[in-house]
Amino acid sequence: MQASSPELLVARFGVDEPAAARHEPSYNVAPRATVYAVRDRAGGDGGSADRRRYLSDLRWGLIPSWAKDPKVGDRMINARAESLADKPAYERAFRRHRCLVPAEGFYEWQRRGSRKQPMFIHRRDGEPMAFAGLWAAWRDEASDADWLRSCAIVTTNANNTLAPLHDRMPVVLEERDWDRWLDPDTGDVDALARLLQPASDDLLVAYPVGTAVNSADNDGPELVERVELEPSLGL
């Protein structure tokens, strides 16, 4: 879910350059959707002192530069933290092209009897989360089309709070780690990998929401409204 205004994201993430385009809030982000991401780049003469942080528009679903077809990104919305340095699709991005993907929350589905109950997960304090992300730039070599920039969200093992819902969760980076993750000059992949841990058990909370979120055609703030479960299902 990305529903915060770009102005709020600029302030929250210390952005120097806002996004060139403004898009509508989304409460049900699907693959291929355009999402806001925070990236760093060198400014002036380069070097860490001249780095500038900016809000960028990226397509969700990472398309490696060597891909023959952008549809490959549909299968690469998430990247497992344990294999970033080993998989060709992610290795270069892990070393040089890292980003933060802001989100106010995300969904998981908990099996209850014969059906799955959608659950909305967000920070306990209500602040936007910063998912660890990777980005890449791709262009069709047979045309003069613009570069297509895309991203994937890094996942890790679920913490104790989310383990009853799913065995994986997005990596939620705390503010103290943003600079190190974003710095394109940080080449110590072992140090970077140590940042990719499950969130603390008290950081996130989950509650049940309606099944409208099961369809990517549905969007709007009503998707995150809490619902009461049938007594037989419990919580």
C-alpha positions as CSV (number, residue, x, y, z in Angstrom):
1,M,0.0,0.0,0.0
2,Q,1.3,3.4,-1.0
3,A,-1.1,6.1,0.1
4,S,1.1,8.9,1.5
5,S,1.5,12.1,-0.5
6,P,4.9,12.7,-2.2
7,E,5.3,15.7,0.0
8,L,5.0,13.5,3.1
9,L,7.5,11.0,1.7
10,V,9.9,13.8,0.8
11,A,9.8,15.0,4.4
12,R,9.9,11.6,6.0
13,F,12.8,10.2,4.0
14,G,14.9,13.4,3.7
15,V,14.5,13.6,0.0
16,D,16.4,16.3,-1.9
17,E,14.6,15.9,-5.2
18,P,10.9,15.1,-5.4
19,A,9.5,12.7,-8.0
20,A,8.9,14.2,-11.5
21,A,5.4,12.7,-11.6
22,R,2.6,12.4,-9.1
23,H,0.4,9.4,-9.0
24,E,-2.8,8.4,-7.2
25,P,-2.6,6.7,-3.8
26,S,-3.0,2.9,-4.1
27,Y,-4.3,0.6,-1.4
28,N,-3.8,-2.5,-3.5
29,V,-0.5,-2.3,-5.4
30,A,-0.1,-5.0,-8.1
31,P,2.9,-6.1,-10.2
32,R,3.7,-3.7,-13.0
33,A,2.3,-0.8,-11.0
34,T,4.3,2.4,-10.7
35,V,5.5,2.9,-7.2
36,Y,7.5,5.6,-5.4
37,A,11.1,4.6,-4.4
38,V,13.9,6.5,-2.6
39,R,17.3,6.4,-4.3
40,D,20.7,8.1,-3.9
41,R,22.9,9.4,-6.6
42,A,26.1,11.5,-6.6
43,G,25.8,15.2,-7.1
44,G,28.3,17.9,-7.8
45,D,31.8,16.3,-8.0
46,G,30.6,13.0,-6.5
47,G,31.5,11.4,-3.3
48,S,29.4,10.7,-0.2
49,A,29.3,14.3,0.8
50,D,27.7,15.2,-2.5
51,R,25.1,12.4,-2.6
52,R,21.5,13.5,-3.2
53,R,18.5,11.5,-2.2
54,Y,15.5,11.6,-4.5
55,L,12.0,10.2,-4.9
56,S,11.8,8.1,-8.1
57,D,9.0,6.3,-10.0
58,L,9.8,2.7,-10.6
59,R,7.8,-0.2,-12.0
60,W,7.2,-3.0,-9.5
61,G,8.8,-6.2,-10.9
62,L,12.5,-6.0,-11.5
63,I,13.7,-6.3,-15.1
64,P,17.4,-7.0,-15.4
65,S,19.3,-5.1,-18.0
66,W,20.0,-8.3,-20.0
67,A,16.4,-9.4,-20.1
68,K,14.9,-10.1,-23.6
69,D,11.3,-9.3,-22.5
70,P,10.1,-7.0,-19.8
71,K,7.5,-9.6,-18.8
72,V,10.2,-11.3,-16.8
73,G,9.6,-8.6,-14.2
74,D,6.2,-10.1,-13.4
75,R,8.0,-13.0,-11.7
76,M,10.5,-10.8,-9.9
77,I,8.5,-8.6,-7.6
78,N,10.3,-10.0,-4.5
79,A,13.9,-11.0,-4.0
80,R,15.0,-13.4,-1.3
81,A,17.7,-11.8,0.9
82,E,19.6,-15.1,1.3
83,S,20.4,-15.4,-2.5
84,L,20.9,-11.7,-3.6
85,A,24.6,-12.1,-4.1
86,D,24.3,-15.4,-6.0
87,K,21.5,-14.9,-8.5
88,P,22.4,-13.1,-11.7
89,A,19.1,-11.3,-11.8
90,Y,19.8,-9.5,-8.5
91,E,23.6,-9.6,-8.0
92,R,24.5,-6.4,-9.8
93,A,21.5,-4.5,-8.3
94,F,22.5,-5.7,-4.8
95,R,26.0,-4.3,-5.2
96,R,25.1,-1.0,-6.9
97,H,21.4,-0.3,-7.3
98,R,19.6,-0.4,-3.9
99,C,16.6,1.7,-3.0
100,L,13.9,2.1,-0.3
101,V,10.3,1.3,-1.2
102,P,8.0,3.3,1.1
103,A,4.8,1.6,2.2
104,E,2.1,2.3,4.7
105,G,1.2,-1.4,4.9
106,F,1.0,-4.7,3.1
107,Y,-1.3,-7.8,3.1
108,E,-0.8,-11.4,3.9
109,W,-3.4,-14.2,3.9
110,Q,-3.9,-16.5,6.8
111,R,-5.5,-19.9,6.3
112,R,-8.6,-20.4,8.5
113,G,-10.4,-23.6,7.8
114,S,-11.1,-23.9,4.1
115,R,-10.5,-20.3,3.2
116,K,-7.8,-17.6,3.5
117,Q,-8.4,-14.5,5.5
118,P,-6.6,-11.3,4.3
119,M,-4.8,-9.4,7.0
120,F,-3.4,-5.9,6.8
121,I,0.0,-5.3,8.3
122,H,1.4,-1.9,9.3
123,R,3.8,-0.3,11.7
124,R,2.5,0.0,15.2
125,D,3.4,3.7,15.3
126,G,1.6,4.4,12.0
127,E,4.7,5.7,10.2
128,P,5.5,4.6,6.6
129,M,7.7,1.6,6.4
130,A,10.9,1.5,4.4
131,F,11.2,-1.8,2.5
132,A,14.7,-2.7,1.3
133,G,14.5,-2.7,-2.5
134,L,16.7,-3.2,-5.6
135,W,16.3,-1.4,-8.9
136,A,17.4,-1.9,-12.4
137,A,17.2,-0.1,-15.8
138,W,16.2,-1.8,-19.0
139,R,15.7,-0.7,-22.6
140,D,14.5,-2.5,-25.7
141,E,17.6,-2.6,-27.9
142,A,15.5,-2.9,-31.0
143,S,13.8,0.5,-30.4
144,D,14.5,4.0,-29.3
145,A,12.2,3.7,-26.2
146,D,13.1,5.3,-23.0
147,W,14.8,3.4,-20.2
148,L,12.3,1.4,-18.1
149,R,13.3,1.5,-14.4
150,S,11.9,-1.2,-12.2
151,C,12.3,-2.6,-8.7
152,A,11.9,-5.6,-6.4
153,I,11.3,-5.8,-2.7
154,V,13.8,-7.8,-0.6
155,T,12.2,-10.5,1.7
156,T,13.5,-12.4,4.7
157,N,12.2,-14.9,7.2
158,A,9.1,-13.9,9.0
159,N,9.4,-12.7,12.6
160,N,7.3,-14.2,15.4
161,T,4.4,-11.7,14.8
162,L,4.0,-12.6,11.1
163,A,5.0,-16.3,11.2
164,P,1.4,-17.4,11.8
165,L,0.4,-15.7,8.5
166,H,3.4,-16.5,6.2
167,D,7.0,-17.7,6.4
168,R,8.4,-14.7,4.6
169,M,8.1,-10.9,5.1
170,P,9.5,-7.7,3.5
171,V,12.8,-6.4,5.0
172,V,11.8,-3.3,6.9
173,L,14.9,-1.1,7.3
174,E,15.1,1.3,10.3
175,E,16.2,4.9,9.7
176,R,19.6,4.3,11.1
177,D,20.3,1.9,8.2
178,W,19.0,3.9,5.3
179,D,22.2,5.7,4.4
180,R,24.2,2.6,4.3
181,W,21.7,0.7,2.2
182,L,21.3,3.6,-0.3
183,D,24.9,4.5,-0.7
184,P,25.9,3.2,-4.2
185,D,29.6,3.2,-3.1
186,T,29.0,0.7,-0.3
187,G,30.4,-2.5,-1.8
188,D,30.6,-4.7,1.3
189,V,27.9,-7.2,0.5
190,D,28.4,-9.1,3.7
191,A,27.7,-5.9,5.7
192,L,24.7,-5.1,3.6
193,A,23.4,-8.7,4.0
194,R,23.5,-8.2,7.8
195,L,20.9,-5.5,7.5
196,L,18.4,-7.9,5.9
197,Q,16.9,-9.3,9.1
198,P,13.3,-9.8,10.2
199,A,11.7,-6.8,11.9
200,S,11.5,-6.8,15.6
201,D,8.5,-8.6,16.9
202,D,6.9,-5.4,18.4
203,L,7.3,-3.2,15.2
204,L,4.3,-4.4,13.2
205,V,0.7,-5.3,13.9
206,A,-1.9,-7.1,11.8
207,Y,-5.7,-7.1,11.6
208,P,-8.3,-8.7,9.4
209,V,-9.8,-6.9,6.4
210,G,-12.4,-7.7,3.8
211,T,-11.9,-10.0,0.8
212,A,-12.2,-7.2,-1.7
213,V,-8.4,-6.9,-1.6
214,N,-8.2,-10.3,-3.3
215,S,-8.9,-8.7,-6.6
216,A,-6.3,-6.3,-8.1
217,D,-9.3,-4.5,-9.7
218,N,-10.3,-3.1,-6.3
219,D,-8.6,-0.1,-4.8
220,G,-9.4,2.5,-2.2
221,P,-9.2,3.2,1.6
222,E,-12.1,0.8,2.3
223,L,-9.7,-2.1,1.7
224,V,-7.9,-1.4,4.9
225,E,-11.0,-1.1,7.1
226,R,-10.9,-3.7,9.9
227,V,-13.6,-6.4,9.8
228,E,-15.0,-8.6,12.5
229,L,-14.4,-12.3,11.9
230,E,-17.0,-15.0,12.3
231,P,-16.8,-16.4,15.9
232,S,-16.0,-19.8,14.4
233,L,-12.9,-18.4,12.8
234,G,-11.5,-16.5,15.7
235,L,-8.5,-14.2,15.3
